[in-house]
Amino acid sequence: MMKRFMSSKLLYAVLLIVNPLLSFSQQADTLSRQEATLGNIIKYALQHQPVIQQSLIDEQITETTIRNKLSAWYPQLNFNYSLQHNFEVQTSVIGGNPVRLGVSNTSAAQFTFTQNLFNRDALLAKRSQDDVRTQARQNTGNNKINVTVNVSKAFYDVLATLQQIRVSDENIARLENSLRIATSQYQAGITDKTDYKRATITLNNTKALKASNEAQLKAKTEYLKALIGYPDSAALYIVYDSLQMEREMNLDTLQSADYTQRIEYRLLQTQKRLLEANLRYEKWSYLPSVSANGAYNLNFQNNEFTKLYNTNYPNSFAALTLSFPIFQGGKRKANIEQAQWQLKRTDWDLVNLRANVNAQYAQAIASYKSSFANYRALKENLELAREVYGIIDLQYKSGVKTYLEVMTAESDLRTSQINYYNALYQVLASKIDVQKALGQINY
């Protein structure tokens, strides 16, 4: 009984330890309501996005490939073993007499040693290893930049839809209040039934718009979760500060594009160095390959299998091997010319990049300036619409204005609110494009 009691206590203690660990591991890959800011979501994406993880794996693959290539510089030691039984030993006629050459059982063990002294494949791997590693890291950085840009835009898109839903909630509250007033005035005989019917139509339309935005919000949130590698079954509640976003949307529009700051330029520079190394590699094909090698052989021979390993007849050697292809049908010259053309092609890639970067920046800065001007105008419109609605609503309650004028003012206010938030997030998205064009987003 005591043992059973102790076992139960031990199991309970284990569960107390394991359950929190399990729940923590399940929640470790999610963001709480307070954590899902844009910065944290980008950080999460850089840790969980499949493309980023694949890029990091590619870096590891590159590292192992380099080690594989460099292993050719190390001594190569091999061992071979053979065991052979001859059912009929070969016979040759020597001086008119048949002579058996060999014995019934043979066995051999061979140790071979090879050391490359000059090998163009190994030399290329040694001289280009740093650039190969750099290229792998730059590919990862490029993918991180693209993920950051796409996640930021998706985040702002979700925010715009959230704000539209919030605006709809405010409008629904105002319209429900207006509907109560219009209904009361109709029942009191002050107005006809068209006022409260108009209020009902507008209220229904607003509720339908809210339902549509909620459906879009779900789809946009799922898209954002897919971009950052977020679990499908986990909820994502983003956190934002509108005032902070308004402060962050300012940008120095006097900057000029410098294509050397772009990750694409650094990638092309690395690619160019690798192509230059490849050109040298093709030129080395006119040089011989030189290696030192040797072997130690153990030879056992005997007609009786049980005595096969009683006597050893060893032999060994050391040698220097020089391999030089004399004529290959023009293959080496063609490979050199091909490498030269590939190098020249990269120079034109750099020219094309410079033109594209200037065009991208011009488009991005024009979009930013246009969005910012639109934002300022719509912000002023929102303030005016709120003031107009407040005045007309008070005048309607005092019997000065008609309900139609209230509905018009309310519609103007709703449109101004939606347009304002859309303009705000459009400015932020345009700013991301400008920063990318300037090469200011780097990893």
VMD Tcl script that draws the C-alpha trace (Angstrom):
set ca {
  {0.00 0.00 0.00}
  {2.83 2.38 0.92}
  {4.66 1.59 -2.36}
  {1.50 2.32 -4.35}
  {1.06 5.60 -2.53}
  {4.68 6.60 -3.22}
  {4.30 5.66 -6.90}
  {1.19 7.84 -7.15}
  {3.01 10.78 -5.58}
  {5.93 10.32 -7.95}
  {3.62 10.21 -10.99}
  {1.81 13.32 -9.79}
  {5.12 15.15 -9.34}
  {6.23 14.18 -12.84}
  {2.95 15.43 -14.30}
  {3.36 18.73 -12.47}
  {6.74 19.16 -14.13}
  {5.89 17.81 -17.58}
  {2.55 19.56 -18.15}
  {3.94 23.11 -17.90}
  {6.79 22.10 -20.18}
  {4.36 20.68 -22.73}
  {2.14 23.75 -22.61}
  {5.20 26.00 -22.92}
  {6.47 24.08 -25.95}
  {3.05 24.40 -27.56}
  {2.95 28.15 -26.93}
  {6.61 28.83 -27.69}
  {5.92 29.18 -31.41}
  {3.03 31.65 -31.01}
  {2.72 35.33 -30.15}
  {0.53 36.68 -27.37}
  {-1.84 39.62 -27.81}
  {0.80 41.97 -26.39}
  {3.67 40.61 -28.49}
  {2.29 40.71 -32.06}
  {3.73 44.08 -33.03}
  {5.18 44.58 -36.50}
  {8.74 44.26 -35.19}
  {8.01 41.02 -33.34}
  {6.09 39.58 -36.28}
  {9.06 40.28 -38.59}
  {11.39 38.72 -36.04}
  {9.10 35.70 -35.84}
  {9.05 35.40 -39.62}
  {12.85 35.46 -39.82}
  {12.93 32.51 -37.41}
  {10.05 30.41 -38.78}
  {9.50 31.31 -42.44}
  {10.21 28.19 -44.58}
  {12.15 30.13 -47.23}
  {14.47 31.57 -44.55}
  {14.95 28.16 -42.96}
  {15.75 26.68 -46.38}
  {18.29 29.45 -46.96}
  {19.97 28.67 -43.63}
  {20.03 24.99 -44.59}
  {21.57 25.98 -47.94}
  {24.35 27.72 -46.00}
  {25.04 24.48 -44.14}
  {24.96 22.52 -47.41}
  {27.42 25.02 -48.89}
  {29.73 24.58 -45.90}
  {29.72 20.79 -46.22}
  {30.27 21.07 -49.98}
  {33.34 23.25 -49.37}
  {34.71 20.73 -46.88}
  {34.08 17.99 -49.42}
  {36.04 19.85 -52.13}
  {38.89 20.81 -49.81}
  {39.33 17.21 -48.68}
  {41.18 16.59 -51.96}
  {44.19 18.44 -50.47}
  {44.53 15.93 -47.66}
  {46.37 12.61 -48.05}
  {44.18 9.85 -49.40}
  {44.78 6.44 -47.79}
  {42.96 3.34 -49.04}
  {42.98 -0.37 -48.30}
  {42.08 -3.21 -50.68}
  {41.82 -6.89 -49.90}
  {41.30 -9.91 -52.13}
  {41.07 -13.68 -51.73}
  {41.13 -15.97 -54.78}
  {40.98 -19.74 -55.33}
  {42.06 -21.07 -58.73}
  {40.25 -24.25 -59.71}
  {42.73 -24.69 -62.58}
  {46.07 -22.94 -62.43}
  {47.22 -21.38 -65.67}
  {49.87 -23.39 -67.59}
  {52.36 -22.00 -70.10}
  {54.80 -23.84 -72.36}
  {58.35 -22.66 -71.73}
  {61.17 -24.29 -73.76}
  {58.83 -27.03 -74.85}
  {57.93 -27.87 -71.28}
  {54.53 -27.13 -69.74}
  {54.94 -25.02 -66.62}
  {52.22 -24.08 -64.14}
  {52.23 -20.37 -63.39}
  {50.82 -19.70 -59.98}
  {49.28 -21.58 -57.11}
  {45.81 -22.72 -56.22}
  {45.16 -20.06 -53.54}
  {46.18 -16.41 -53.53}
  {45.37 -13.51 -51.22}
  {46.47 -9.89 -51.32}
  {46.18 -6.82 -49.14}
  {47.09 -3.41 -50.49}
  {47.62 -0.05 -48.77}
  {47.70 2.89 -51.18}
  {48.64 6.49 -50.49}
  {48.00 9.55 -52.70}
  {48.84 13.21 -52.10}
  {47.78 15.90 -54.58}
  {50.57 18.37 -55.27}
  {48.75 20.35 -57.95}
  {45.11 19.78 -58.82}
  {43.03 22.55 -60.37}
  {39.73 21.32 -58.86}
  {41.13 21.41 -55.34}
  {42.89 24.73 -56.02}
  {39.63 26.31 -57.22}
  {37.83 25.12 -54.08}
  {40.54 26.56 -51.83}
  {40.66 29.99 -53.51}
  {36.91 30.47 -53.93}
  {35.67 29.10 -50.60}
  {35.21 32.54 -48.99}
  {33.19 33.85 -51.95}
  {31.03 30.72 -52.01}
  {30.24 31.19 -48.31}
  {29.55 34.88 -48.88}
  {27.16 34.10 -51.72}
  {25.20 31.69 -49.53}
  {24.93 34.30 -46.75}
  {23.90 36.99 -49.22}
  {21.15 34.75 -50.62}
  {19.84 34.35 -47.07}
  {20.01 38.12 -46.56}
  {18.15 38.74 -49.82}
  {15.39 36.35 -48.76}
  {15.16 38.06 -45.36}
  {14.77 41.45 -47.06}
  {11.95 40.14 -49.28}
  {10.23 38.52 -46.31}
  {10.48 41.76 -44.30}
  {8.95 43.80 -47.12}
  {6.14 41.33 -47.81}
  {5.31 40.82 -44.13}
  {5.24 44.59 -43.50}
  {2.82 45.18 -46.38}
  {0.61 42.28 -45.30}
  {0.64 43.64 -41.73}
  {-0.52 47.07 -42.93}
  {-3.19 45.44 -45.10}
  {-4.57 43.62 -42.06}
  {-4.48 46.86 -40.08}
  {-6.43 48.72 -42.77}
  {-9.14 46.06 -42.67}
  {-9.20 46.14 -38.86}
  {-9.70 49.89 -38.94}
  {-12.54 49.54 -41.43}
  {-14.24 47.11 -39.03}
  {-13.70 49.55 -36.16}
  {-15.18 52.35 -38.26}
  {-18.17 50.12 -39.04}
  {-18.66 49.48 -35.31}
  {-18.69 53.23 -34.65}
  {-21.08 53.80 -37.54}
  {-23.40 51.03 -36.38}
  {-23.54 52.59 -32.89}
  {-24.37 56.02 -34.37}
  {-26.92 54.58 -36.80}
  {-28.66 52.57 -34.10}
  {-28.94 55.73 -32.03}
  {-30.24 57.64 -35.09}
  {-32.73 54.88 -35.80}
  {-34.10 55.08 -32.25}
  {-34.50 58.85 -32.58}
  {-36.11 58.59 -36.04}
  {-38.49 55.88 -34.82}
  {-39.46 57.93 -31.76}
  {-40.12 61.02 -33.89}
  {-42.20 59.00 -36.33}
  {-44.25 57.48 -33.50}
  {-44.72 60.96 -32.05}
  {-45.98 62.20 -35.44}
  {-43.14 64.66 -35.88}
  {-41.76 63.06 -39.07}
  {-42.96 60.56 -41.61}
  {-41.79 56.97 -41.85}
  {-39.13 57.64 -44.53}
  {-36.58 58.81 -41.94}
  {-36.48 55.64 -39.87}
  {-36.66 53.51 -43.02}
  {-33.64 55.32 -44.43}
  {-31.88 54.74 -41.10}
  {-32.77 51.04 -41.27}
  {-31.44 50.72 -44.84}
  {-28.17 52.46 -43.96}
  {-27.77 50.38 -40.79}
  {-28.28 47.13 -42.71}
  {-25.79 48.21 -45.36}
  {-23.22 49.07 -42.72}
  {-23.69 45.70 -40.99}
  {-23.29 43.94 -44.32}
  {-20.09 45.91 -45.00}
  {-18.76 44.96 -41.58}
  {-19.48 41.27 -42.23}
  {-17.66 41.53 -45.57}
  {-14.65 43.18 -43.92}
  {-14.58 40.51 -41.21}
  {-14.44 37.81 -43.88}
  {-11.63 39.69 -45.65}
  {-9.83 40.12 -42.33}
  {-9.81 36.37 -41.79}
  {-8.36 35.76 -45.26}
  {-5.74 38.50 -44.89}
  {-4.76 37.26 -41.44}
  {-4.31 33.73 -42.78}
  {-2.12 35.14 -45.57}
  {-0.02 37.00 -43.00}
  {0.30 33.80 -40.93}
  {1.43 31.92 -44.03}
  {4.05 34.59 -44.78}
  {5.60 34.33 -41.31}
  {5.26 30.56 -40.91}
  {2.69 30.86 -38.11}
  {0.74 27.76 -36.95}
  {-2.60 27.43 -38.74}
  {-4.49 26.47 -35.59}
  {-3.15 29.38 -33.49}
  {-4.81 32.78 -33.34}
  {-2.87 35.89 -34.31}
  {-3.95 39.22 -32.79}
  {-1.78 42.04 -34.08}
  {-0.85 45.03 -31.95}
  {-0.40 48.53 -33.32}
  {-0.09 52.15 -32.27}
  {-1.65 54.58 -34.77}
  {0.16 57.60 -33.29}
  {3.50 55.82 -33.50}
  {2.79 54.85 -37.10}
  {2.02 58.45 -37.98}
  {5.38 59.47 -36.51}
  {7.20 56.72 -38.42}
  {5.79 57.49 -41.86}
  {8.02 60.54 -42.43}
  {10.89 60.01 -44.86}
  {13.72 62.11 -46.29}
  {12.70 62.51 -49.92}
  {15.96 64.23 -50.90}
  {17.96 61.01 -50.80}
  {19.37 59.64 -54.04}
  {19.52 56.02 -55.08}
  {22.88 54.25 -54.78}
  {22.77 50.85 -56.42}
  {25.94 49.77 -54.58}
  {23.88 49.68 -51.35}
  {21.52 47.05 -52.73}
  {21.88 43.36 -51.88}
  {21.53 42.59 -55.59}
  {24.73 44.54 -56.28}
  {26.64 42.63 -53.62}
  {25.33 39.36 -55.02}
  {26.51 40.31 -58.51}
  {29.91 41.34 -57.17}
  {30.28 37.96 -55.49}
  {29.10 36.19 -58.62}
  {31.64 38.15 -60.67}
  {34.50 37.07 -58.37}
  {33.36 33.45 -58.68}
  {33.26 33.75 -62.47}
  {36.77 35.24 -62.43}
  {37.89 32.25 -60.38}
  {36.19 29.96 -62.89}
  {38.09 31.68 -65.74}
  {41.39 31.06 -63.95}
  {40.30 27.46 -63.40}
  {39.76 26.96 -67.14}
  {43.16 28.49 -67.90}
  {44.76 26.07 -65.44}
  {43.59 23.23 -67.69}
  {46.83 23.74 -69.70}
  {48.84 22.89 -66.60}
  {49.57 19.30 -65.58}
  {48.14 17.59 -62.52}
  {50.84 16.37 -60.16}
  {50.47 13.89 -57.34}
  {52.68 11.71 -55.16}
  {51.53 8.17 -54.58}
  {52.72 4.91 -53.19}
  {51.57 1.44 -52.20}
  {52.51 -1.43 -49.94}
  {51.25 -4.85 -51.06}
  {50.97 -8.03 -49.02}
  {50.90 -11.13 -51.24}
  {50.10 -14.61 -49.94}
  {50.29 -17.72 -52.16}
  {49.99 -21.41 -51.36}
  {48.46 -24.51 -52.88}
  {47.05 -25.47 -49.48}
  {44.34 -23.15 -48.25}
  {45.13 -23.74 -44.57}
  {48.73 -22.62 -45.13}
  {47.83 -19.66 -47.32}
  {48.86 -16.98 -44.83}
  {52.00 -18.71 -43.60}
  {54.29 -16.95 -46.09}
  {54.13 -13.36 -47.32}
  {55.74 -12.05 -50.52}
  {55.42 -8.29 -50.09}
  {56.26 -5.50 -52.49}
  {56.02 -1.70 -52.26}
  {56.68 1.39 -54.30}
  {56.57 5.19 -54.29}
  {55.95 7.29 -57.38}
  {55.38 10.78 -58.71}
  {52.57 11.04 -61.24}
  {52.26 13.85 -63.77}
  {49.14 13.96 -65.93}
  {49.02 16.30 -68.92}
  {46.32 16.17 -71.62}
  {48.01 17.00 -74.91}
  {45.06 17.45 -77.27}
  {41.34 17.53 -76.47}
  {39.87 18.75 -79.75}
  {39.78 22.43 -78.73}
  {37.74 21.75 -75.58}
  {40.01 23.75 -73.26}
  {40.02 26.82 -75.52}
  {36.22 26.70 -75.86}
  {35.80 26.47 -72.07}
  {38.05 29.51 -71.57}
  {36.09 31.55 -74.12}
  {32.81 30.50 -72.51}
  {34.08 31.63 -69.08}
  {35.17 34.97 -70.57}
  {31.74 35.58 -72.13}
  {30.01 34.72 -68.83}
  {32.20 37.29 -67.09}
  {31.34 39.95 -69.68}
  {27.66 39.12 -69.29}
  {27.89 39.85 -65.56}
  {29.22 43.33 -66.36}
  {26.03 44.00 -68.31}
  {24.01 42.64 -65.37}
  {25.57 45.38 -63.25}
  {24.65 48.02 -65.85}
  {21.10 46.68 -65.96}
  {20.88 46.66 -62.15}
  {21.92 50.31 -61.97}
  {19.18 51.32 -64.42}
  {16.56 49.20 -62.64}
  {17.46 50.57 -59.21}
  {17.11 54.16 -60.44}
  {13.74 53.32 -62.00}
  {12.54 51.48 -58.88}
  {13.53 54.38 -56.66}
  {11.86 56.92 -58.94}
  {8.62 54.92 -58.90}
  {8.80 54.27 -55.15}
  {9.49 57.91 -54.18}
  {6.76 59.15 -56.54}
  {4.29 56.71 -54.98}
  {5.37 57.79 -51.49}
  {4.99 61.50 -52.23}
  {1.60 60.93 -53.83}
  {0.41 58.78 -50.93}
  {1.70 61.27 -48.37}
  {-0.05 64.20 -50.08}
  {-3.24 62.13 -50.28}
  {-2.89 61.25 -46.58}
  {-2.59 64.89 -45.52}
  {-5.64 65.88 -47.56}
  {-7.72 62.99 -46.24}
  {-6.66 63.71 -42.67}
  {-8.00 67.24 -43.03}
  {-11.18 65.88 -44.65}
  {-11.69 63.54 -41.68}
  {-11.49 66.41 -39.20}
  {-13.93 68.46 -41.28}
  {-16.33 65.52 -41.70}
  {-16.41 64.93 -37.94}
  {-17.13 68.60 -37.31}
  {-19.86 68.74 -39.98}
  {-21.54 65.58 -38.71}
  {-21.53 66.84 -35.12}
  {-23.13 70.13 -36.14}
  {-25.77 68.59 -38.43}
  {-26.63 65.91 -35.85}
  {-27.26 68.58 -33.21}
  {-29.32 70.64 -35.68}
  {-31.39 67.56 -36.60}
  {-32.11 66.81 -32.94}
  {-33.18 70.46 -32.60}
  {-35.47 70.12 -35.61}
  {-33.45 72.45 -37.84}
  {-32.03 69.92 -40.31}
  {-33.68 66.98 -42.07}
  {-32.69 63.38 -41.49}
  {-31.47 63.12 -45.08}
  {-28.81 65.70 -44.30}
  {-27.78 63.67 -41.24}
  {-27.44 60.53 -43.38}
  {-25.35 62.41 -45.93}
  {-23.05 63.78 -43.21}
  {-22.77 60.34 -41.64}
  {-21.89 58.80 -44.99}
  {-19.23 61.49 -45.58}
  {-17.76 60.81 -42.14}
  {-17.65 57.04 -42.71}
  {-15.99 57.48 -46.10}
  {-13.48 59.96 -44.67}
  {-12.55 57.59 -41.85}
  {-11.98 54.64 -44.19}
  {-10.06 56.72 -46.70}
  {-7.88 58.19 -43.95}
  {-6.77 54.84 -42.56}
  {-6.25 53.39 -46.04}
  {-4.09 56.41 -46.90}
  {-2.07 56.05 -43.68}
  {-1.20 52.41 -44.37}
  {-0.55 53.17 -48.05}
  {2.06 55.74 -46.98}
  {3.72 53.18 -44.72}
  {3.71 50.55 -47.48}
  {5.18 53.08 -49.93}
  {7.87 53.94 -47.40}
  {8.87 50.25 -47.27}
  {9.29 50.28 -51.07}
  {11.46 53.41 -50.88}
  {13.66 51.89 -48.17}
  {14.06 48.72 -50.21}
  {14.96 50.72 -53.32}
  {17.58 52.67 -51.32}
  {19.02 49.43 -49.90}
  {18.24 50.49 -46.32}
  {16.70 47.15 -45.35}
  {19.65 44.84 -44.77}
  {20.44 41.61 -42.97}
}
mol new
graphics top color blue
foreach p $ca { graphics top sphere $p radius 0.5 }
foreach p [lrange $ca 0 end-1] q [lrange $ca 1 end] { graphics top cylinder $p $q radius 0.2 }
display resetview
